Amino acid sequence: MPQFDFYSFSGQIFWTLAGFYFFYFFGLHFYLTKFSEMFKMRQKLTITYIKENKTASVAINTFNSFLLV
């Protein structure tokens, strides 16, 4: 069978592994850094929204306490 030929089999293995590692490290370098930046930004936004919600709820509670008196 031609796919199990001894002279071409080692070259096929080499180029398959070289291509896999190239695309793996390409994706790791570009896409993983973009995803990590996106998740860090989402975490910062979530923290700021929680802080804003807490300050707004404190302001609403003080306003409601003035109305009830």
Order of alpha helices (4+ residues) and beta strands (2+ residues): alpha
